[in-house]
Amino acid sequence: MSRTSRGARQRLLALSSRQHIEAHWGALGALPDHRCVRGPETGMAMLKGRTGGTGNAFHLGEMTLTRASVVLDDGTLGHGWVCGRDHRHAELIALADAVAQLAEWQETLETRVLAPLAAELAERQRRDAATAAATRVDFFTLVRGE
């Protein structure tokens, strides 16, 4: 089985709901012993945009962001960030990040947590795309020949 990259794993966990992550973690049994070394704490992050995708940068606005860092008993650090104010969600992402660094947890994390979450996310994106496609309007211009 191929391993999910750290960035893809963090993205998947941040886009998944806390309830889904907890449900899949619960199926694993006991979580590894860990403690928070930073946070969870909520703050703001500045969002930047570019005009036309390539033009000058501008400040689009701010968003609420929660971050957490955990350490396992063996000293392995994990970090997690999530949009919004859900402290438990950020802590679960940090825990998954730390556990993914341990060889004995990698396959279990991939098969029992990440793969089901990826399938749920893909299904949600498919449903959202179908809903958006149902409201699509095609505009066209008639050319008069004179």
C-alpha positions as protocol buffer text, in pm:
chain_id: "A"
residue {
  index: 1
  type: MET
  ca { x: 0 y: 0 z: 0 }
}
residue {
  index: 2
  type: SER
  ca { x: 132 y: 345 z: -86 }
}
residue {
  index: 3
  type: ARG
  ca { x: 187 y: 589 z: 195 }
}
residue {
  index: 4
  type: THR
  ca { x: 5 y: 919 z: 199 }
}
residue {
  index: 5
  type: SER
  ca { x: 242 y: 1217 z: 201 }
}
residue {
  index: 6
  type: ARG
  ca { x: 240 y: 1437 z: 509 }
}
residue {
  index: 7
  type: GLY
  ca { x: 83 y: 1728 z: 324 }
}
residue {
  index: 8
  type: ALA
  ca { x: -191 y: 1512 z: 172 }
}
residue {
  index: 9
  type: ARG
  ca { x: -257 y: 1352 z: 512 }
}
residue {
  index: 10
  type: GLN
  ca { x: -284 y: 1691 z: 687 }
}
residue {
  index: 11
  type: ARG
  ca { x: -518 y: 1818 z: 412 }
}
residue {
  index: 12
  type: LEU
  ca { x: -738 y: 1509 z: 431 }
}
residue {
  index: 13
  type: LEU
  ca { x: -768 y: 1529 z: 810 }
}
residue {
  index: 14
  type: ALA
  ca { x: -839 y: 1904 z: 804 }
}
residue {
  index: 15
  type: LEU
  ca { x: -1115 y: 1860 z: 543 }
}
residue {
  index: 16
  type: SER
  ca { x: -1273 y: 1566 z: 727 }
}
residue {
  index: 17
  type: SER
  ca { x: -1511 y: 1628 z: 1015 }
}
residue {
  index: 18
  type: ARG
  ca { x: -1397 y: 1568 z: 1371 }
}
residue {
  index: 19
  type: GLN
  ca { x: -1680 y: 1319 z: 1419 }
}
residue {
  index: 20
  type: HIS
  ca { x: -1560 y: 1104 z: 1127 }
}
residue {
  index: 21
  type: ILE
  ca { x: -1200 y: 1112 z: 1249 }
}
residue {
  index: 22
  type: GLU
  ca { x: -1306 y: 1014 z: 1602 }
}
residue {
  index: 23
  type: ALA
  ca { x: -1522 y: 730 z: 1468 }
}
residue {
  index: 24
  type: HIS
  ca { x: -1230 y: 580 z: 1276 }
}
residue {
  index: 25
  type: TRP
  ca { x: -986 y: 637 z: 1564 }
}
residue {
  index: 26
  type: GLY
  ca { x: -1234 y: 465 z: 1795 }
}
residue {
  index: 27
  type: ALA
  ca { x: -1220 y: 154 z: 1577 }
}
residue {
  index: 28
  type: LEU
  ca { x: -845 y: 134 z: 1645 }
}
residue {
  index: 29
  type: GLY
  ca { x: -893 y: 94 z: 2017 }
}
residue {
  index: 30
  type: ALA
  ca { x: -665 y: 275 z: 2260 }
}
residue {
  index: 31
  type: LEU
  ca { x: -487 y: 586 z: 2140 }
}
residue {
  index: 32
  type: PRO
  ca { x: -116 y: 614 z: 2209 }
}
residue {
  index: 33
  type: ASP
  ca { x: -29 y: 807 z: 2523 }
}
residue {
  index: 34
  type: HIS
  ca { x: 39 y: 1167 z: 2435 }
}
residue {
  index: 35
  type: ARG
  ca { x: 36 y: 1515 z: 2582 }
}
residue {
  index: 36
  type: CYS
  ca { x: -13 y: 1858 z: 2431 }
}
residue {
  index: 37
  type: VAL
  ca { x: 302 y: 2066 z: 2412 }
}
residue {
  index: 38
  type: ARG
  ca { x: 138 y: 2363 z: 2243 }
}
residue {
  index: 39
  type: GLY
  ca { x: -228 y: 2446 z: 2239 }
}
residue {
  index: 40
  type: PRO
  ca { x: -473 y: 2372 z: 2120 }
}
residue {
  index: 41
  type: GLU
  ca { x: -504 y: 2742 z: 2064 }
}
residue {
  index: 42
  type: THR
  ca { x: -719 y: 2953 z: 1836 }
}
residue {
  index: 43
  type: GLY
  ca { x: -599 y: 3257 z: 1645 }
}
residue {
  index: 44
  type: MET
  ca { x: -635 y: 3437 z: 1317 }
}
residue {
  index: 45
  type: ALA
  ca { x: -454 y: 3393 z: 987 }
}
residue {
  index: 46
  type: MET
  ca { x: -437 y: 3650 z: 708 }
}
residue {
  index: 47
  type: LEU
  ca { x: -557 y: 3526 z: 370 }
}
residue {
  index: 48
  type: LYS
  ca { x: -386 y: 3663 z: 62 }
}
residue {
  index: 49
  type: GLY
  ca { x: -513 y: 3664 z: -291 }
}
residue {
  index: 50
  type: ARG
  ca { x: -385 y: 3765 z: -633 }
}
residue {
  index: 51
  type: THR
  ca { x: -574 y: 3957 z: -895 }
}
residue {
  index: 52
  type: GLY
  ca { x: -627 y: 3735 z: -1194 }
}
residue {
  index: 53
  type: GLY
  ca { x: -426 y: 3458 z: -1029 }
}
residue {
  index: 54
  type: THR
  ca { x: -94 y: 3612 z: -1133 }
}
residue {
  index: 55
  type: GLY
  ca { x: -122 y: 3981 z: -1049 }
}
residue {
  index: 56
  type: ASN
  ca { x: -42 y: 4184 z: -742 }
}
residue {
  index: 57
  type: ALA
  ca { x: -107 y: 4029 z: -401 }
}
residue {
  index: 58
  type: PHE
  ca { x: -377 y: 4175 z: -179 }
}
residue {
  index: 59
  type: HIS
  ca { x: -518 y: 4092 z: 165 }
}
residue {
  index: 60
  type: LEU
  ca { x: -844 y: 3905 z: 114 }
}
residue {
  index: 61
  type: GLY
  ca { x: -935 y: 3890 z: 483 }
}
residue {
  index: 62
  type: GLU
  ca { x: -878 y: 3687 z: 796 }
}
residue {
  index: 63
  type: MET
  ca { x: -993 y: 3344 z: 906 }
}
residue {
  index: 64
  type: THR
  ca { x: -1004 y: 3165 z: 1238 }
}
residue {
  index: 65
  type: LEU
  ca { x: -746 y: 2891 z: 1272 }
}
residue {
  index: 66
  type: THR
  ca { x: -678 y: 2641 z: 1552 }
}
residue {
  index: 67
  type: ARG
  ca { x: -344 y: 2467 z: 1597 }
}
residue {
  index: 68
  type: ALA
  ca { x: -207 y: 2203 z: 1830 }
}
residue {
  index: 69
  type: SER
  ca { x: 117 y: 2017 z: 1885 }
}
residue {
  index: 70
  type: VAL
  ca { x: 143 y: 1687 z: 2071 }
}
residue {
  index: 71
  type: VAL
  ca { x: 429 y: 1466 z: 2180 }
}
residue {
  index: 72
  type: LEU
  ca { x: 408 y: 1091 z: 2221 }
}
residue {
  index: 73
  type: ASP
  ca { x: 578 y: 914 z: 2512 }
}
residue {
  index: 74
  type: ASP
  ca { x: 875 y: 828 z: 2288 }
}
residue {
  index: 75
  type: GLY
  ca { x: 929 y: 1197 z: 2200 }
}
residue {
  index: 76
  type: THR
  ca { x: 770 y: 1196 z: 1854 }
}
residue {
  index: 77
  type: LEU
  ca { x: 615 y: 1536 z: 1776 }
}
residue {
  index: 78
  type: GLY
  ca { x: 302 y: 1591 z: 1572 }
}
residue {
  index: 79
  type: HIS
  ca { x: 140 y: 1915 z: 1457 }
}
residue {
  index: 80
  type: GLY
  ca { x: -214 y: 1993 z: 1341 }
}
residue {
  index: 81
  type: TRP
  ca { x: -402 y: 2292 z: 1203 }
}
residue {
  index: 82
  type: VAL
  ca { x: -769 y: 2327 z: 1120 }
}
residue {
  index: 83
  type: CYS
  ca { x: -999 y: 2609 z: 1009 }
}
residue {
  index: 84
  type: GLY
  ca { x: -1234 y: 2721 z: 1282 }
}
residue {
  index: 85
  type: ARG
  ca { x: -1232 y: 2680 z: 1660 }
}
residue {
  index: 86
  type: ASP
  ca { x: -1247 y: 2302 z: 1709 }
}
residue {
  index: 87
  type: HIS
  ca { x: -966 y: 2228 z: 1956 }
}
residue {
  index: 88
  type: ARG
  ca { x: -1027 y: 1852 z: 1959 }
}
residue {
  index: 89
  type: HIS
  ca { x: -1008 y: 1840 z: 1578 }
}
residue {
  index: 90
  type: ALA
  ca { x: -666 y: 2012 z: 1579 }
}
residue {
  index: 91
  type: GLU
  ca { x: -544 y: 1777 z: 1852 }
}
residue {
  index: 92
  type: LEU
  ca { x: -656 y: 1469 z: 1655 }
}
residue {
  index: 93
  type: ILE
  ca { x: -475 y: 1594 z: 1345 }
}
residue {
  index: 94
  type: ALA
  ca { x: -159 y: 1648 z: 1552 }
}
residue {
  index: 95
  type: LEU
  ca { x: -192 y: 1301 z: 1703 }
}
residue {
  index: 96
  type: ALA
  ca { x: -233 y: 1144 z: 1358 }
}
residue {
  index: 97
  type: ASP
  ca { x: 74 y: 1337 z: 1241 }
}
residue {
  index: 98
  type: ALA
  ca { x: 280 y: 1199 z: 1530 }
}
residue {
  index: 99
  type: VAL
  ca { x: 151 y: 842 z: 1493 }
}
residue {
  index: 100
  type: ALA
  ca { x: 219 y: 844 z: 1117 }
}
residue {
  index: 101
  type: GLN
  ca { x: 589 y: 884 z: 1195 }
}
residue {
  index: 102
  type: LEU
  ca { x: 594 y: 548 z: 1378 }
}
residue {
  index: 103
  type: ALA
  ca { x: 654 y: 244 z: 1157 }
}
residue {
  index: 104
  type: GLU
  ca { x: 427 y: 17 z: 1365 }
}
residue {
  index: 105
  type: TRP
  ca { x: 127 y: 253 z: 1319 }
}
residue {
  index: 106
  type: GLN
  ca { x: 167 y: 355 z: 954 }
}
residue {
  index: 107
  type: GLU
  ca { x: -23 y: 71 z: 786 }
}
residue {
  index: 108
  type: THR
  ca { x: -301 y: 75 z: 1046 }
}
residue {
  index: 109
  type: LEU
  ca { x: -341 y: 451 z: 1011 }
}
residue {
  index: 110
  type: GLU
  ca { x: -350 y: 426 z: 632 }
}
residue {
  index: 111
  type: THR
  ca { x: -602 y: 141 z: 608 }
}
residue {
  index: 112
  type: ARG
  ca { x: -833 y: 207 z: 902 }
}
residue {
  index: 113
  type: VAL
  ca { x: -836 y: 586 z: 924 }
}
residue {
  index: 114
  type: LEU
  ca { x: -703 y: 762 z: 614 }
}
residue {
  index: 115
  type: ALA
  ca { x: -849 y: 537 z: 342 }
}
residue {
  index: 116
  type: PRO
  ca { x: -1207 y: 555 z: 478 }
}
residue {
  index: 117
  type: LEU
  ca { x: -1175 y: 931 z: 530 }
}
residue {
  index: 118
  type: ALA
  ca { x: -1047 y: 974 z: 172 }
}
residue {
  index: 119
  type: ALA
  ca { x: -1342 y: 773 z: 39 }
}
residue {
  index: 120
  type: GLU
  ca { x: -1588 y: 984 z: 242 }
}
residue {
  index: 121
  type: LEU
  ca { x: -1426 y: 1307 z: 121 }
}
residue {
  index: 122
  type: ALA
  ca { x: -1431 y: 1192 z: -243 }
}
residue {
  index: 123
  type: GLU
  ca { x: -1800 y: 1100 z: -213 }
}
residue {
  index: 124
  type: ARG
  ca { x: -1882 y: 1438 z: -56 }
}
residue {
  index: 125
  type: GLN
  ca { x: -1694 y: 1619 z: -334 }
}
residue {
  index: 126
  type: ARG
  ca { x: -1874 y: 1410 z: -598 }
}
residue {
  index: 127
  type: ARG
  ca { x: -2214 y: 1498 z: -445 }
}
residue {
  index: 128
  type: ASP
  ca { x: -2121 y: 1867 z: -427 }
}
residue {
  index: 129
  type: ALA
  ca { x: -2006 y: 1863 z: -792 }
}
residue {
  index: 130
  type: ALA
  ca { x: -2331 y: 1696 z: -898 }
}
residue {
  index: 131
  type: THR
  ca { x: -2534 y: 1955 z: -709 }
}
residue {
  index: 132
  type: ALA
  ca { x: -2338 y: 2239 z: -869 }
}
residue {
  index: 133
  type: ALA
  ca { x: -2368 y: 2083 z: -1216 }
}
residue {
  index: 134
  type: ALA
  ca { x: -2746 y: 2064 z: -1180 }
}
residue {
  index: 135
  type: THR
  ca { x: -2761 y: 2443 z: -1149 }
}
residue {
  index: 136
  type: ARG
  ca { x: -2517 y: 2518 z: -1431 }
}
residue {
  index: 137
  type: VAL
  ca { x: -2628 y: 2770 z: -1690 }
}
residue {
  index: 138
  type: ASP
  ca { x: -2463 y: 2784 z: -2033 }
}
residue {
  index: 139
  type: PHE
  ca { x: -2461 y: 3124 z: -2196 }
}
residue {
  index: 140
  type: PHE
  ca { x: -2417 y: 3170 z: -2568 }
}
residue {
  index: 141
  type: THR
  ca { x: -2428 y: 3457 z: -2812 }
}
residue {
  index: 142
  type: LEU
  ca { x: -2621 y: 3455 z: -3134 }
}
residue {
  index: 143
  type: VAL
  ca { x: -2458 y: 3630 z: -3423 }
}
residue {
  index: 144
  type: ARG
  ca { x: -2688 y: 3804 z: -3662 }
}
residue {
  index: 145
  type: GLY
  ca { x: -2590 y: 3786 z: -4020 }
}
residue {
  index: 146
  type: GLU
  ca { x: -2657 y: 4112 z: -4201 }
}
